[in-house]
Amino acid sequence: MADGKARPTRLEHERIDVSYDYAVCAWARHFNASQKQVKEAVQAVGDRADRVRDHLSAKAGSDRPRAS
């Protein structure tokens, strides 16, 4: 782009509404996470899907055992 700014991705505009079980279920499948993890992530970082994805990715990386 001419101004040097990247276009926002679709995921950046998506919001996760945890008041609907079907929506939480769909997002959980999308992120390969449990519904509980999605709800906890939304509580921690807000309802923007890109932030939830980043939070879940970071958490998944910290749960993995480290090689010695």
Steps between C-alpha positions, in 0.01 A plus 500: 500500500613856436481612864701201626217370718387142462134435441321349797419135463145370528585339835592841643142615445335188639355505850430200720166512680526262794133544586411251223613141555492423127737791432743391770488145361575623148791716616636214712508280189658783301779545756531126577433579865238417759198721557632571849832617356323733258286651777805546724693662216214741427491591868877556501549697176156609380271380224714574193573172324856593405590573862335178618695305235828657614418433865414135433813454288723646768336290768530182291870568453557544873320174581734292286783319675845637431780287358794449734 
